[in-house]
């Protein structure tokens, strides 16, 4: 029962974090970050492959755009990757 509540919270929190990151990258016109990030935004489809693709795109964004990320964006990328890792580990 508790596990179901936590999974539901993760499913709700991840899209909010992804939308927030997309908005911030667009606002500052961080095109190289968007290039790496957009696959993460569109890949979650409820299947493990989609979530893994999302996590990979987030990790690529973190690695290849590290010098362009603001601290709050970096924290949100880490948080989202951790949520996806926990969700995939529970499947």
C-alpha positions as CSV (number, residue, x, y, z in Angstrom):
1,X,0.0,0.0,0.0
2,X,2.8,2.5,1.0
3,X,4.8,1.4,-2.1
4,X,1.8,2.2,-4.3
5,X,1.4,5.7,-2.8
6,X,5.2,6.3,-3.4
7,X,5.0,5.1,-7.0
8,X,2.1,7.3,-7.7
9,X,3.9,10.3,-6.2
10,X,7.0,9.6,-8.4
11,X,4.8,9.3,-11.5
12,X,3.3,12.7,-10.7
13,X,6.6,14.4,-9.7
14,X,8.7,13.4,-12.7
15,X,6.6,15.1,-15.4
16,X,6.5,18.3,-13.3
17,X,10.3,18.3,-13.0
18,X,10.7,17.6,-16.7
19,X,8.3,20.4,-17.6
20,X,10.0,22.8,-15.2
21,X,13.4,22.0,-16.7
22,X,12.1,22.4,-20.3
23,X,10.6,25.8,-19.4
24,X,13.9,27.0,-17.8
25,X,16.0,25.8,-20.8
26,X,13.7,27.6,-23.2
27,X,13.5,30.8,-21.2
28,X,17.3,31.1,-21.2
29,X,17.6,29.8,-24.8
30,X,20.0,27.1,-23.7
31,X,19.8,25.3,-27.0
32,X,22.5,22.8,-26.5
33,X,20.9,21.7,-23.2
34,X,17.5,21.5,-25.0
35,X,19.0,19.3,-27.7
36,X,20.2,16.8,-25.1
37,X,17.2,17.2,-22.8
38,X,14.2,16.9,-25.2
39,X,14.4,13.1,-25.7
40,X,13.9,12.9,-21.9
41,X,10.8,15.0,-22.1
42,X,9.2,12.9,-24.8
43,X,10.4,9.4,-24.0
44,X,8.4,8.5,-20.8
45,X,5.7,6.2,-22.1
46,X,5.1,4.1,-18.9
47,X,7.3,1.2,-20.1
48,X,10.7,0.6,-18.6
49,X,12.4,1.2,-22.0
50,X,10.9,4.7,-22.1
51,X,12.0,5.5,-18.6
52,X,15.5,4.2,-19.3
53,X,15.6,6.4,-22.4
54,X,14.5,9.4,-20.3
55,X,17.2,8.7,-17.7
56,X,19.8,8.3,-20.4
57,X,18.9,11.7,-21.9
58,X,19.0,13.3,-18.5
59,X,22.4,11.9,-17.8
60,X,23.6,13.1,-21.2
61,X,22.3,16.6,-20.5
62,X,24.1,16.5,-17.2
63,X,27.4,15.3,-18.7
64,X,27.5,17.3,-21.9
65,X,26.1,20.6,-20.6
66,X,27.6,20.7,-17.1
67,X,29.2,24.1,-17.7
68,X,25.9,25.6,-18.9
69,X,23.6,24.3,-16.1
70,X,22.5,26.5,-13.2
71,X,22.7,24.9,-9.8
72,X,18.9,24.5,-9.5
73,X,18.7,22.8,-12.9
74,X,21.5,20.5,-11.9
75,X,19.7,19.6,-8.7
76,X,16.5,19.0,-10.6
77,X,18.3,16.7,-13.1
78,X,19.8,14.7,-10.2
79,X,16.4,14.5,-8.4
80,X,14.7,13.3,-11.6
81,X,17.3,10.7,-12.3
82,X,17.1,9.4,-8.7
83,X,13.3,9.2,-8.9
84,X,13.6,7.2,-12.2
85,X,16.3,4.9,-10.7
86,X,14.1,4.2,-7.7
87,X,11.1,3.6,-9.9
88,X,13.0,1.2,-12.2
89,X,14.5,-0.7,-9.2
90,X,11.0,-1.3,-7.8
91,X,9.7,-2.9,-11.0
